[in-house]
Structures are given as C-alpha cells and as structure tokens.
C-alpha cells in the first residue's frame, strides 16, 4: 500500500513538472523599505554642497611622453550642475511614482531659512499641507583624470633558420608564430565619485523620520590617440583619435551616478508594482478545452482561462488546478489563489505547488503591508496578516 502511494505521488509530480511555454503575467504590490506612515505630501529642498570643492588639475596626468595636449573636463559650473541634477532627478523620480505630491526645490527653499530649523520653515510647509520635508546634502564629490597607455600586438608568422645542434655548419628552417609589438593606444580615464545623503523631517515638529547615505562612482574611457612604431621599435608616429584639446565633461558621469541613486531612493520610499512571468503547466491529455484555455491566456483573457482550468480541476486534473490558482493570482485575487493552491498541494503532495503556495503567501503579506503604508496605518509589520506554515508531506 505504501509503495502504491509513492508511485501515485511520483506520477502526480511528473505531471506537475511538465511545463509548457504558456505564461501568465503576475503583478504584486511591493511595500517601500521605509514606512512613512501615510506621509505622501513631500517637499524637497535643493541639494547643498560644501562651500569649497576640490577640483582636479587643469592639466591631465600621464601626457608627458606623448604629443597630445589635453585640458581637464572639469569646469567651474560642475558643482552647481551636480546640485541641480541631484535635486531634479530625485524630484522627478518620486513624482513619477504617482504616490507622492511634490513641492519642488524652488518653492521649498522659499519656506526655509535653514534645514527645517529655520524659525518658520517647517510651520510654513505644514501650512501648505506638506507632511514631510526631504533635505538633500552632497558632502563629497571628487573627479580624477589620467591618461593610460596599452600596448598593441599583431600576430605574425616568420620563417627562421635555426642552427642544427647535430651539425654546427647546418641550419634547420622553422616557421614560428608570435605576437609582435606594433604600437600603443592611449586612453583618458575619468572617474567621478559622489556621496549623497537625504534626511526626511516631520514638518509638525522637525523630527527625523529617516536618513540614508549613498556613495557611488562612475568611470569612462575615451581613446585619445594611437602610437605606431617603426620596424626598429624605436621610431614612432603619434596620431590623435580625439580631436579636441578639452576633455569630455564630467557632468554625464555625475548624471549616471544619480540615475542609480534615484532608483534606490524610490524603492526605499514608495510602494510599487512588480511584474513577472510565471509558466503554466501542460494539462494532459491535451483537448479542445486545454487549447482554448491556452489561447485565452495568450490574449490576456485570464477570467475565461480560469473558468476552463477550474472546471478541469474539478474533474480531477491537478495541473489544471495549479494553473487556475496562478490565474487567480494574476487577477489580483490573492486570498482565492492561496486557498486553491493549498488544495492542489494537499491533494497532489507536489513540491512545485508547495513552492507556489509559499510564494503566493508571501506576495499577499507584502501586498497587505504596502496597503498599510499607503493608508498610513501605523501597525507593526506583520500584524493583522495571517501566516500559516505549510509543510511538505513525506
């Protein structure tokens, strides 16, 4: 009897493991890393920098042995541009979430004499309906430039006459292939480094809600010239590959850094929707009904596909029940999806349905946490969410 049950379980697992190419798109609401407790009216102050910023040398290092002249890509307006880019990119990214109402830097700065400690700064913002103030600070930026050279080689084949060790008056013709030095390429390497800190204040009392710091770098190489050696490897000719005496601007490098930082800030502060594709299982034997269900999934008619798979599940197909649960999840009916996948797992004892069960369970818990953040409910994470531990039967 035990052997019979084992064989049945194995057959069910094999059926469930036979996947097809049909997939469904599943979207889940994911909570922000930081709970703002419903503070969604946000003012963002213009990013500040130190009064003095160390700039690189006007003349770029590493040019001593070549005939190229090249001036630094750092210009006097870089610090101001970095401040503007940081403020704008974070403001735009948070506004695009659709989660926040944003008061931009120009208007926010007008209410502030100092960092939320101004006499009437926070009061004025609160009067505008602002619930949180974001202070942006860039305590450190650095830019470095140097020219480096890399030798270039060419694979050549030559005929050589080597002395015969058995007959010193004779030679042995030998064909040899080796890499021969041909020239040298010169590259300008520019690296930008930046530290940014944001601090969120409650506009009612100026208390700090959250504070985070990011440090990142971006690097770029620009080919500026080529040196070609003569046959004696002593004479050479230099040719420019970059036809300006001014190196490329550092501004795009700082923009690249901010593109990465802004995405981290968005994920920290705003709940968001995450999408993924999940494969359905092949229902055997194939029939007109299964083909119709797959067609419906392919054109996005998830409700129609669910109805077909649900009927097949009621007729005894575990794979159809698995698919029906995934379609409920794709339609946002997480409680129903969880209940159905639980039934599929308990009747099939499939580890695949168990894994899906835990995934849907976690998705529901995260969804409810995100909803609490949106509503401003200040519940401890996990409260009000029923979590049941499912164990794989042995």
CORBEL-V769871 format. One record per pair of residues at least 24 apart in sequence whose C-alpha atoms are under 8 Angstrom apart, sorted by the first residue. I is the first residue (numbers start at 1). J is the second residue. Records with the same first field share a line. If there is no record, write none. Layout:
BEGIN
I: J / J
END
This chain:
BEGIN
9: 348 / 349 / 350
12: 318 / 348 / 350
13: 348 / 349 / 350 / 351 / 352
15: 282 / 283 / 284 / 319
16: 281 / 282 / 318 / 319 / 350 / 352
17: 281 / 352
18: 281 / 282
19: 279 / 280 / 281 / 282
20: 279 / 280 / 281 / 282
21: 279 / 280
22: 279 / 280 / 281 / 294 / 297 / 298
23: 277 / 278 / 279 / 280 / 297 / 298
24: 277 / 278 / 279 / 280 / 297 / 326 / 327 / 330
25: 275 / 276 / 277 / 278 / 330
26: 275 / 276 / 277 / 278 / 329 / 330 / 331
27: 273 / 274 / 275 / 276 / 330 / 332
28: 273 / 274 / 275 / 332 / 363 / 367
29: 271 / 272 / 273 / 274 / 363 / 366 / 367 / 370
30: 271 / 272 / 273 / 274 / 366 / 367 / 370
31: 270 / 271 / 272 / 366 / 367 / 369 / 370 / 371 / 373
32: 267 / 268 / 269 / 270 / 271 / 272 / 370 / 373
33: 267 / 268 / 269 / 270
34: 210 / 268 / 269
35: 269 / 373
36: 209 / 269 / 373 / 376
37: 372 / 373 / 374 / 375 / 376 / 377 / 378
38: 373 / 374 / 375 / 376 / 377
39: 131 / 132 / 376
40: 99 / 100 / 101 / 131 / 132
41: 100 / 101 / 102 / 103 / 129 / 130 / 131 / 132
42: 100 / 101 / 102 / 103 / 130 / 131 / 132 / 133 / 134
43: 102 / 103 / 104 / 105 / 108 / 125 / 130 / 132 / 133 / 134
44: 87 / 91 / 102 / 103 / 104 / 105 / 108 / 133 / 134 / 135 / 136
45: 87 / 104 / 105 / 106 / 108 / 109 / 133 / 134 / 135 / 136
46: 83 / 84 / 87 / 105 / 106 / 108 / 109 / 135 / 136
47: 83 / 84 / 86 / 87 / 135 / 136 / 137 / 138
48: 83 / 136 / 137 / 138 / 139
49: 79 / 83 / 137 / 138 / 139 / 140
50: 138 / 139 / 140
53: 79 / 140 / 141
54: 142
55: 142 / 143
56: 143 / 144 / 145
60: 145 / 146 / 147
61: 145 / 146 / 147
62: 146 / 147 / 148
63: 147
66: 238
67: 238
68: 225 / 240
69: 245
70: 244 / 245 / 246 / 247
71: 245 / 246 / 247
72: 145 / 246 / 247
73: 246 / 247 / 248 / 249 / 250
74: 143 / 249 / 250
75: 249
78: 250 / 251
81: 251
82: 251 / 254 / 255
83: 138
85: 255 / 258
86: 255 / 258
87: 136
89: 258 / 259 / 262
90: 262 / 265
93: 262 / 263 / 266
94: 266 / 270
97: 266 / 270 / 272
99: 270 / 271
103: 130
116: 201 / 203 / 206
117: 206
122: 203 / 204 / 205 / 206
123: 203 / 204
125: 203
126: 203 / 204
130: 203
131: 202 / 203 / 204
132: 200 / 201 / 202 / 203
133: 199 / 200 / 201 / 202 / 203
134: 198 / 199 / 200 / 201
135: 198 / 199 / 200 / 201
136: 196 / 197 / 198 / 199
137: 196 / 197 / 198
138: 194 / 195 / 196 / 197
139: 195 / 196 / 197
140: 193 / 194 / 195 / 196
141: 192 / 193 / 194 / 195
142: 192 / 193 / 194
143: 190 / 191 / 192 / 193 / 250
144: 190 / 191 / 192
145: 188 / 189 / 190 / 191
146: 188 / 189 / 190
147: 186 / 187 / 188 / 189
148: 186 / 187 / 188 / 189
149: 184 / 185 / 186 / 187
150: 184 / 185 / 186
151: 181 / 182 / 183 / 184 / 185
152: 181 / 182 / 183 / 184 / 185
153: 179 / 180 / 181 / 182 / 183
154: 179 / 180 / 181 / 182
155: 179 / 180
156: 180
181: 233
182: 228 / 229 / 233
183: 226 / 227 / 228 / 229
184: 226 / 227 / 228
185: 223 / 224 / 225 / 226 / 227
186: 223 / 224 / 225 / 226 / 227
187: 221 / 222 / 223 / 224 / 225
188: 221 / 222 / 223 / 224
189: 219 / 220 / 221 / 222
190: 219 / 220 / 221 / 250
191: 217 / 218 / 219 / 220 / 253
192: 217 / 218 / 219 / 250 / 253 / 254
193: 217 / 218 / 254
194: 254 / 257
214: 261
216: 257
217: 257
218: 253 / 254 / 256 / 257
219: 253
220: 253
271: 370 / 373 / 374
280: 322 / 323 / 326
281: 319 / 320 / 322 / 323
282: 319
283: 317 / 319 / 320
302: 327 / 330 / 331
303: 327 / 331
318: 344 / 348
322: 353
329: 360
334: 360 / 363 / 364
335: 364
349: 392 / 393
351: 392
354: 390 / 392
358: 390
361: 387
END
